[in-house]
């Protein structure tokens, strides 16, 4: 218990310090492990169990987000493979010429460093509200492909001798309706969380491990099996915080593998210099698939890190005797340095692009990617941005009054759903400056901003006025103080959401009472 208390205290203290320095918290967790290792603390069974559970839940969460259809796009599928081969080749050459390693060991380390961090990229894109932007979707697609490759490596190197009874695992396909039913009735709180842990650690990880296969592969495949369920996103969100806590154990365990030396930092700094090369490769490969320079640049910058999956693969190498613990420490330092550099680079990503845009645009293809082309609104007079409940209500009202209206939303799934219901809705993220460069507003009389996020509404008002749009700009305001701000930015009308709901609710009640009072009284039963 004393050891656990010390581990938690060090992890929290250094994690908080990293957070205050605007760095990813896991840098603090790795540092806590290194510091404790210097005081001769070692990992134990409890920490190893927590670390393994964290990896399984991470992979299960990745599986929940996998859309096989989206991965079959050439820019995602082939682009990931091209980059993996190219950067691995560069890293192999670097390792063979600077370190006395065999080709097999160099290959393992190079592949481990070829991946980009899913956790860091997702957090960076989420913080900037760019997960649903085109470049964000490209980056996440590439990360999922890399995660699949990492799991394939783990399944080869991490499993024992496969049992002939492993074919029984195919029964999970038959049990899919039962798993769906369990997820349906699991509620929205503790049972949902427990179901996720059961699926990831027991049904996925435990069953595959029992039959001599990789538990990591099992967790990922169970996630994929549930990915098409309507509550898959909710389950992934429920597991997010717990996954982050469990992964603290993994990063502590990596840090406890040994403490760095001066030589460790020298090699780590050398490997960090490869990151610009990694980003450039992503940039030019994405341009091959006709992305705009801006989309390729922003996606490449979010992928310019080394990955926590690299540490998982390296940890497997140490367990199997392929690598020494010194290499695991070196790779941990390298990954931490890449995270440290990623934070400020991505914070200034849009400023960097604006500065270098004239040069970067020289490499663009004249033929644009289908998802990166100008957006034509046809003969629409009204544009509703944000097709949630408020936006959908506004769209339907305008349609009933025979107005030419088109909707836009930043959620591709929501766009598809509205199209199936007969509405004219396009994909578009208001916070993506590229949208406003491609959006043709000729003939539009009014734009209605119904996005729930204030930053999206603020950005839309600014961009509309910067584009010299002279039609009506109307926006909702969730809080009273947002009204003045949006008006000052250039909105013509601002509808206070909660105040308006209250007024509308009262008006509806009065109308219904008036109807009841004016209706003829029923004849009494005789």
C-alpha distance (Angstrom), angle and dihedral (degrees) to the residues before:
residue distance angle dihedral
X1 . . .
X2 3.80 . .
X3 3.81 91.4 .
X4 3.81 91.2 49.5
X5 3.81 90.9 50.6
X6 3.81 90.8 51.3
X7 3.82 92.0 48.4
X8 3.81 92.1 50.1
X9 3.80 93.2 45.8
X10 3.81 93.9 50.4
X11 3.81 92.4 43.4
X12 3.81 93.3 50.8
X13 3.82 95.0 43.2
X14 3.81 96.6 49.6
X15 3.81 92.0 36.9
X16 3.80 89.3 55.2
X17 3.81 90.9 47.3
X18 3.82 90.3 53.4
X19 3.81 89.9 47.7
X20 3.81 92.0 51.9
X21 3.80 88.4 51.1
X22 3.83 88.9 54.4
X23 3.81 91.2 -112.3
X24 3.82 128.0 129.4
X25 3.81 108.9 -83.7
X26 3.79 92.6 -128.8
X27 3.81 88.7 70.9
X28 3.80 85.7 64.9
X29 3.82 91.7 48.5
X30 3.81 92.0 52.0
X31 3.81 89.5 47.2
X32 3.81 90.0 50.7
X33 3.80 89.2 53.9
X34 3.81 92.6 49.0
X35 3.79 91.9 48.5
X36 3.81 93.2 48.7
X37 3.80 89.6 47.0
X38 3.81 88.9 56.7
X39 3.83 87.0 56.6
X40 3.83 88.0 51.8
X41 3.79 96.9 -107.8
X42 3.80 114.0 152.7
X43 3.77 137.4 -160.4
X44 3.81 119.4 -94.7
X45 3.80 138.0 -161.6
X46 3.79 94.0 -91.9
X47 3.81 92.8 52.8
X48 3.80 91.6 45.0
X49 3.83 90.2 51.6
X50 3.81 91.9 49.5
X51 3.81 91.2 46.5
X52 3.81 92.7 50.4
X53 3.81 91.4 47.3
X54 3.80 89.5 51.4
X55 3.80 91.7 54.0
X56 3.82 92.0 48.1
X57 3.81 93.2 49.1
X58 3.83 89.8 47.1
X59 3.80 91.4 53.3
X60 3.80 92.4 44.1
X61 3.83 88.9 52.6
X62 3.81 90.0 50.4
X63 3.80 89.0 51.7
X64 3.81 91.5 52.6
X65 3.80 89.4 59.4
X66 3.80 97.2 47.8
X67 3.78 116.2 114.2
X68 3.79 107.7 -174.6
X69 3.79 89.2 -158.6
X70 3.81 93.4 57.2
X71 3.82 92.4 47.6
X72 3.79 92.3 57.2
X73 3.83 91.7 69.1
X74 3.80 111.7 113.0
X75 3.79 95.6 -129.7
X76 3.82 89.8 56.0
X77 3.80 102.8 35.3
X78 3.79 102.1 37.0
X79 3.80 94.4 31.6
X80 3.82 90.9 56.9
X81 3.80 92.4 49.7
X82 3.80 94.1 47.1
X83 3.79 92.1 50.7
X84 3.81 94.0 45.1
X85 3.81 91.8 52.9
X86 3.82 94.9 43.5
X87 3.82 99.0 47.1
X88 3.82 92.0 41.4
X89 3.81 89.7 54.6
X90 3.82 91.8 50.5
X91 3.81 92.4 48.2
X92 3.83 92.7 47.2
X93 3.81 90.5 54.0
X94 3.80 90.8 47.7
X95 3.82 93.5 49.5
X96 3.80 94.8 45.0
X97 3.81 91.8 51.7
X98 3.83 98.1 43.3
X99 3.81 104.6 33.1
X100 3.81 134.3 43.7
X101 3.79 95.7 -117.6
X102 3.78 133.4 137.3
X103 3.78 119.3 -114.3
X104 3.83 92.1 -108.7
X105 3.81 93.2 53.7
X106 3.81 91.5 43.9
X107 3.80 89.1 51.5
X108 3.82 92.2 51.9
X109 3.82 93.0 49.3
X110 3.82 92.6 43.7
X111 3.80 92.9 51.8
X112 3.82 90.6 45.9
X113 3.81 89.1 55.0
X114 3.81 94.2 42.8
X115 3.80 92.6 75.6
X116 3.81 124.3 85.3
X117 3.78 124.9 -136.8
X118 3.80 114.1 -90.4
X119 3.81 91.8 -170.6
X120 3.82 96.4 50.4
X121 3.82 95.9 41.5
X122 3.81 92.2 47.9
X123 3.81 91.5 48.8
X124 3.81 92.9 46.9
X125 3.80 93.5 48.2
X126 3.80 91.9 43.6
X127 3.82 92.4 50.1
X128 3.81 90.0 52.5
X129 3.84 91.1 42.7
X130 3.81 89.9 -120.9
X131 3.81 101.0 121.7
X132 3.81 90.4 105.7
X133 3.81 95.8 38.5
X134 3.81 113.4 107.4
X135 3.80 94.2 -106.9
X136 3.81 89.6 46.0
X137 3.80 92.0 53.7
X138 3.81 90.6 48.2
X139 3.82 91.5 50.4
X140 3.81 93.4 48.2
X141 3.82 91.0 47.4
X142 3.81 91.0 53.0
X143 3.81 90.8 46.9
X144 3.80 91.4 52.9
X145 3.82 90.4 50.9
X146 3.81 89.0 50.7
X147 3.80 90.5 48.5
X148 3.81 89.7 53.2
X149 3.80 90.2 51.5
X150 3.81 90.4 48.8
X151 3.80 91.4 51.1
X152 3.82 89.9 49.4
X153 3.81 88.9 55.5
X154 3.80 91.4 47.1
X155 3.81 91.2 49.4
X156 3.81 90.3 54.9
X157 3.78 96.5 44.5
X158 3.78 102.1 28.7
X159 3.78 104.7 51.1
X160 3.77 127.9 83.0
X161 3.83 124.9 -138.5
X162 3.78 107.8 -38.9
X163 3.79 115.8 -118.6
X164 3.85 117.8 -127.9
X165 3.81 85.3 -127.9
X166 3.81 90.0 65.6
X167 3.81 88.6 99.4
X168 3.81 86.1 74.8
X169 3.80 86.5 75.1
X170 3.81 87.2 75.8
X171 3.81 85.3 73.7
X172 3.79 86.5 79.9
X173 3.81 86.2 77.2
X174 3.80 89.3 58.9
X175 3.80 91.0 44.7
X176 3.79 92.2 53.7
X177 3.84 94.5 100.2
X178 3.83 89.3 51.3
X179 3.83 90.9 50.3
X180 3.80 89.9 48.5
X181 3.79 90.1 51.1
X182 3.82 91.6 50.0
X183 3.79 89.9 50.9
X184 3.81 90.3 48.8
X185 3.81 93.8 55.4
X186 3.83 97.3 38.8
X187 3.79 94.1 95.1
X188 3.79 123.4 -143.1
X189 3.81 104.4 -75.9
X190 3.82 136.7 42.7
X191 3.82 97.0 -12.8
X192 3.81 91.0 54.0
X193 3.79 90.2 52.7
X194 3.81 92.0 47.2
X195 3.80 90.9 49.1
X196 3.83 89.3 54.3
X197 3.81 91.6 50.5
X198 3.81 91.3 46.6
X199 3.80 91.7 50.9
X200 3.82 95.1 45.0
X201 3.80 102.7 39.7
X202 3.82 105.3 25.2
X203 3.81 109.6 24.3
X204 3.79 95.4 33.0
X205 3.78 108.5 26.0
X206 3.81 99.4 26.5
X207 3.80 98.7 45.5
X208 3.81 94.3 47.7
X209 3.80 91.8 46.4
X210 3.83 90.4 49.9
X211 3.81 90.3 58.4
X212 3.83 92.9 46.9
X213 3.80 97.0 -100.0
X214 3.79 131.2 120.7
X215 3.80 112.8 -73.9
X216 3.81 88.0 -154.3
X217 3.81 91.0 58.5
X218 3.80 90.0 48.3
X219 3.81 93.1 53.2
X220 3.81 91.7 49.2
X221 3.82 93.9 48.2
X222 3.82 92.4 48.8
X223 3.80 87.5 54.0
X224 3.82 91.1 50.3
X225 3.83 89.6 48.5
X226 3.82 89.5 57.7
X227 3.82 97.0 36.6
X228 3.81 95.3 97.9
X229 3.79 93.8 53.5
X230 3.81 114.1 111.3
X231 3.84 90.0 -123.1
X232 3.81 96.5 49.2
X233 3.82 92.0 104.4
X234 3.81 91.2 48.8
X235 3.81 91.2 49.4
X236 3.81 91.3 49.4
X237 3.83 90.5 50.0
X238 3.82 91.0 48.8
X239 3.82 91.0 53.1
X240 3.82 95.0 44.9
X241 3.80 99.0 88.0
X242 3.81 94.6 40.5
X243 3.79 91.0 48.2
X244 3.81 90.1 53.5
X245 3.82 91.2 51.4
X246 3.81 93.6 47.7
X247 3.81 91.0 48.9
X248 3.80 88.4 58.6
X249 3.81 84.5 71.9
X250 3.80 90.6 52.9
X251 3.81 94.2 51.3
X252 3.81 91.3 45.1
X253 3.80 89.3 51.5
X254 3.81 91.3 51.5
X255 3.81 90.9 50.0
X256 3.81 91.4 49.0
X257 3.82 90.1 57.2
X258 3.81 88.1 84.4
X259 3.78 144.1 -48.1
X260 3.80 124.1 -95.2
X261 3.79 125.9 -107.6
X262 3.80 131.3 -157.1
X263 3.82 89.1 -94.1
X264 3.82 89.1 53.1
X265 3.80 91.8 56.6
X266 3.82 91.0 46.0
X267 3.79 93.0 55.6
X268 3.81 91.3 41.3
X269 3.82 90.6 53.9
X270 3.81 89.7 49.9
X271 3.81 91.9 52.1
X272 3.81 90.2 46.6
X273 3.81 88.8 60.8
X274 3.81 87.4 66.4
X275 3.83 91.2 66.4
X276 3.85 95.0 84.4
X277 3.81 88.0 51.4
X278 3.80 89.0 50.4
X279 3.81 90.9 51.9
X280 3.82 93.3 46.3
X281 3.79 91.2 52.1
X282 3.79 90.4 52.5
X283 3.82 90.6 47.7
X284 3.81 95.9 52.7
X285 3.81 94.8 39.7
X286 3.81 90.8 53.4
X287 3.81 89.7 47.9
X288 3.82 87.2 56.4
X289 3.80 86.6 63.2
X290 3.84 91.1 54.0
X291 3.80 99.2 -104.0
X292 3.79 116.7 154.3
X293 3.79 115.2 -102.2
X294 3.80 89.7 -111.6
X295 3.81 94.6 53.5
X296 3.81 92.2 44.4
X297 3.82 92.5 47.5
X298 3.81 96.1 49.5
X299 3.81 93.1 44.4
X300 3.82 91.7 47.6
X301 3.80 92.9 49.6
X302 3.83 92.1 51.4
X303 3.83 88.5 52.1
X304 3.83 95.5 48.5
X305 3.81 95.7 106.6
X306 3.76 139.0 87.7
X307 3.77 116.9 -111.2
X308 3.79 140.1 -112.2
X309 3.81 83.9 -135.7
X310 3.79 86.9 64.8
X311 3.80 88.0 61.2
X312 3.81 90.7 48.5
X313 3.81 90.4 52.7
X314 3.81 91.6 45.0
X315 3.80 89.8 49.4
X316 3.80 88.4 53.8
X317 3.82 88.6 50.7
X318 3.81 90.8 53.9
X319 3.83 91.6 48.6
X320 3.80 90.8 51.3
X321 3.81 93.2 45.8
X322 3.80 95.0 -113.7
X323 3.82 94.4 116.5
X324 3.78 134.0 30.8
X325 3.80 120.8 -122.3
X326 3.84 88.6 -109.7
X327 3.80 89.7 68.9
X328 3.78 91.5 50.9
X329 3.82 89.5 54.3
X330 3.81 90.6 46.9
X331 3.78 92.3 51.1
X332 3.82 91.1 46.7
X333 3.82 90.2 55.1
X334 3.82 90.5 46.1
X335 3.81 92.7 50.8
X336 3.82 91.0 47.0
X337 3.83 91.2 51.1
X338 3.80 90.8 50.6
X339 3.81 90.4 52.6
X340 3.81 90.4 48.9
X341 3.81 91.4 54.3
X342 3.81 94.6 42.2
X343 3.81 94.9 62.1
X344 3.86 99.0 62.8
X345 3.82 94.0 33.1
X346 3.80 92.4 57.4
X347 3.80 93.0 40.6
X348 3.82 88.9 62.5
X349 3.83 94.5 34.3
X350 3.82 96.6 116.8
X351 3.81 92.5 45.4
X352 3.80 90.4 50.0
X353 3.78 91.3 50.8
X354 3.81 93.0 49.7
X355 3.80 88.9 51.5
X356 3.81 95.1 49.1
X357 3.83 98.8 30.9
X358 3.84 97.4 106.5
X359 3.81 90.0 55.9
X360 3.82 97.6 39.5
X361 3.81 94.1 49.2
X362 3.80 89.9 63.0
X363 3.80 88.2 75.8
X364 3.83 96.0 52.4
X365 3.79 120.8 116.0
X366 3.80 115.9 -120.6
X367 3.83 87.6 -134.9
X368 3.82 107.9 72.3
X369 3.80 128.9 -145.0
X370 3.86 110.0 -100.0
X371 3.83 90.8 -115.1
X372 3.80 92.5 46.7
X373 3.81 101.0 53.0
X374 3.83 129.0 110.2
X375 3.81 113.2 -74.4
X376 3.79 114.1 -124.6
X377 3.82 116.4 -159.3
X378 3.79 95.2 -166.4
X379 3.78 113.9 -148.0
X380 3.81 95.0 -28.1
X381 3.82 117.9 147.9
X382 3.82 96.4 -173.7
X383 3.82 128.1 45.0
X384 3.81 119.0 -166.1
X385 3.81 111.8 -162.9
X386 3.81 113.8 -161.6
X387 3.79 113.5 34.0
X388 3.79 99.6 -154.0
X389 3.80 122.0 120.7
X390 3.82 94.5 -62.8
X391 3.80 94.9 43.3
X392 3.80 93.2 44.8
X393 3.81 90.3 50.8
X394 3.80 90.7 51.1
X395 3.82 91.9 46.8
X396 3.81 93.1 50.0
X397 3.82 92.8 47.5
X398 3.82 91.7 51.5
X399 3.82 90.0 46.9
X400 3.81 91.9 52.0
X401 3.82 88.2 53.3
X402 3.82 89.6 54.3
X403 3.82 93.7 -111.5
X404 3.81 121.5 154.5
X405 3.80 100.2 -113.9
X406 3.81 135.6 165.6
X407 3.80 128.6 -174.7
X408 3.80 131.6 -143.9
X409 3.79 130.4 -164.3
X410 3.81 137.2 171.8
X411 3.81 94.4 -137.5
X412 3.86 110.7 85.7
X413 3.82 91.1 -161.0
X414 3.80 91.5 53.8
X415 3.82 90.5 47.6
X416 3.80 90.8 53.7
X417 3.80 91.9 47.7
X418 3.82 92.6 52.3
X419 3.80 91.3 48.1
X420 3.80 89.9 53.1
X421 3.81 87.8 53.4
X422 3.80 91.1 54.2
X423 3.81 101.1 -101.5
X424 3.80 123.7 133.1
X425 3.81 102.5 -121.2
X426 3.82 130.2 158.4
X427 3.78 131.3 -165.8
X428 3.79 114.3 -105.7
X429 3.80 136.0 145.6
X430 3.82 112.4 -148.0
X431 3.80 91.4 -153.4
X432 3.78 92.9 56.4
X433 3.83 106.7 95.4
X434 3.80 86.7 -158.5
X435 3.81 89.2 66.4
X436 3.79 91.9 62.3
X437 3.79 91.3 47.5
X438 3.83 89.4 55.8
X439 3.83 100.5 35.5
X440 3.81 115.1 103.0
X441 3.83 109.2 -155.2
X442 3.80 99.2 178.1
X443 3.82 110.3 139.4
X444 3.81 94.5 13.0
X445 3.83 112.8 134.3
X446 3.80 100.1 -174.8
X447 3.81 141.0 9.8
X448 3.82 117.2 -153.9
X449 3.81 114.2 -157.6
X450 3.81 109.1 -153.9
X451 3.83 100.1 156.1
X452 3.82 113.2 134.7
X453 3.80 93.3 -138.8
X454 3.81 116.3 85.2
X455 3.82 93.4 -150.8
X456 3.80 90.3 56.6
X457 3.82 91.7 50.7
X458 3.81 92.3 45.0
X459 3.80 91.7 49.7
X460 3.81 92.0 46.8
X461 3.82 93.5 52.4
X462 3.81 91.8 48.3
X463 3.80 93.7 46.8
X464 3.81 93.7 46.5
X465 3.78 91.8 52.9
X466 3.82 91.8 42.9
X467 3.82 87.6 54.2
X468 3.85 87.5 53.6
X469 3.79 93.4 -118.0
X470 3.82 105.4 173.3
X471 3.79 99.5 -172.0
X472 3.80 127.5 97.8
X473 3.81 116.7 -64.3
X474 3.81 111.5 -162.9
X475 3.80 123.7 177.2
X476 3.78 140.3 178.9
X477 3.82 120.9 -122.9
X478 3.79 118.6 -152.5
X479 3.82 93.8 -167.6
X480 3.79 128.8 35.8
X481 3.83 94.5 -119.6
X482 3.81 90.5 58.6
X483 3.81 91.7 66.1
X484 3.82 96.4 70.8
X485 3.80 92.7 42.2
X486 3.81 94.8 52.9
X487 3.82 91.9 44.9
X488 3.79 90.2 50.6
X489 3.81 90.8 51.3
X490 3.80 90.3 55.9
X491 3.82 109.5 -85.6
X492 3.81 112.6 145.6
X493 3.81 97.0 -152.4
X494 3.81 131.0 15.7
X495 3.79 121.0 -165.2
X496 3.82 113.4 -153.4
X497 3.79 102.2 -135.1
X498 3.81 103.3 -152.8
X499 3.80 95.2 35.7
X500 3.78 89.5 48.6
X501 3.78 92.7 48.4
X502 3.80 89.9 53.1
X503 3.79 92.4 49.5
X504 3.79 92.2 46.0
X505 3.79 91.8 47.2
X506 3.83 91.8 52.4
X507 3.83 92.6 44.9
X508 3.81 90.3 51.2
X509 3.83 90.8 50.8
X510 3.83 91.6 49.8
X511 3.81 91.3 48.9
X512 3.80 91.5 51.1
X513 3.82 92.5 47.9
X514 3.82 89.9 49.8
X515 3.81 90.0 51.9
X516 3.78 91.4 49.9
X517 3.81 92.7 48.9
X518 3.80 93.8 47.8
X519 3.80 94.1 46.4
X520 3.86 114.9 100.2
X521 3.77 115.0 -101.9
X522 3.81 114.2 -109.6
X523 3.79 116.1 -107.7
X524 3.78 112.1 -99.7
X525 3.77 114.7 -108.6
X526 3.77 110.8 -107.8
